[in-house]
Amino acid sequence: MITIREKQIWYSLLLSIVLSIGLIIHGVFFDLDFSQIERLNIGGFILTWIFVFIFILIIEKLFDLNNNEDIINLRKEIKNIKTRK
């Protein structure tokens, strides 16, 4: 069975691949810098993908910080309730 964390990683991976392609296309066509067309090779794609994937993981961690604190507090409360019984 796939855990929630594994699903998050897979979705982040998929999103980073799509965003990498979009960023390369944006850089080539919207900025009209056709010298960047060489970034469409596999090396340029992998480099862009790595940067985007790391960025997504950092963003995910930042938004998850408050949730981790809340979960820790809820676990403490549950433990206190169980010890009272």
C-alpha positions as CSV (number, residue, x, y, z in Angstrom):
1,M,0.0,0.0,0.0
2,I,1.3,3.4,-0.9
3,T,1.5,5.9,2.0
4,I,0.4,9.5,1.8
5,R,4.0,10.7,1.8
6,E,4.9,8.4,-1.2
7,K,1.8,9.8,-3.1
8,Q,3.0,13.3,-2.3
9,I,6.4,12.6,-3.7
10,W,5.0,11.0,-6.9
11,Y,2.6,13.9,-7.5
12,S,5.5,16.3,-6.9
13,L,7.6,14.4,-9.4
14,L,4.9,14.5,-12.0
15,L,4.2,18.2,-11.4
16,S,7.9,19.0,-11.6
17,I,8.2,17.2,-15.0
18,V,5.3,19.2,-16.4
19,L,6.6,22.5,-15.0
20,S,10.1,21.8,-16.4
21,I,8.7,21.4,-19.9
22,G,6.6,24.5,-19.4
23,L,9.5,26.6,-18.2
24,I,11.7,25.6,-21.1
25,I,8.9,26.3,-23.6
26,H,8.3,29.7,-21.8
27,G,11.9,30.6,-22.0
28,V,12.2,29.8,-25.7
29,F,8.9,31.1,-27.1
30,F,7.7,33.9,-24.8
31,D,11.1,35.5,-24.3
32,L,11.9,35.0,-28.0
33,D,15.4,33.9,-27.0
34,F,15.9,31.1,-29.6
35,S,19.5,30.6,-28.4
36,Q,17.9,28.7,-25.5
37,I,16.5,26.1,-27.8
38,E,19.5,23.9,-26.9
39,R,17.9,23.5,-23.5
40,L,15.3,21.3,-25.1
41,N,17.9,18.5,-25.1
42,I,17.8,15.7,-22.4
43,G,20.5,17.3,-20.3
44,G,18.8,20.7,-20.2
45,F,15.5,19.0,-19.3
46,I,17.0,17.0,-16.5
47,L,18.8,20.0,-15.1
48,T,15.6,22.1,-15.2
49,W,13.6,19.1,-13.7
50,I,16.0,18.8,-10.8
51,F,15.7,22.5,-9.9
52,V,11.9,22.4,-10.2
53,F,11.6,19.2,-8.1
54,I,13.8,20.6,-5.3
55,F,11.8,23.8,-5.4
56,I,8.5,21.9,-5.1
57,L,9.8,19.9,-2.2
58,I,11.0,23.0,-0.4
59,I,7.6,24.7,-0.9
60,E,5.8,21.6,0.3
61,K,7.9,21.5,3.4
62,L,7.3,25.2,4.1
63,F,3.5,24.8,3.9
64,D,3.7,21.6,6.0
65,L,5.5,23.2,9.0
66,N,2.3,24.4,10.7
67,N,0.6,21.1,10.1
68,N,3.5,19.2,11.8
69,E,3.2,21.4,14.9
70,D,-0.6,20.9,15.0
71,I,-0.2,17.1,14.7
72,I,2.4,17.1,17.6
73,N,0.0,19.1,19.8
74,L,-3.0,16.8,18.9
75,R,-0.9,13.7,19.7
76,K,0.0,15.2,23.1
77,E,-3.7,15.9,23.8
78,I,-4.7,12.4,22.8
79,K,-2.0,10.9,25.0
80,N,-3.2,13.0,27.9
81,I,-6.8,11.9,27.4
82,K,-5.8,8.2,27.2
83,T,-3.7,8.5,30.4
84,R,-6.7,10.1,32.3
85,K,-8.9,7.0,31.6
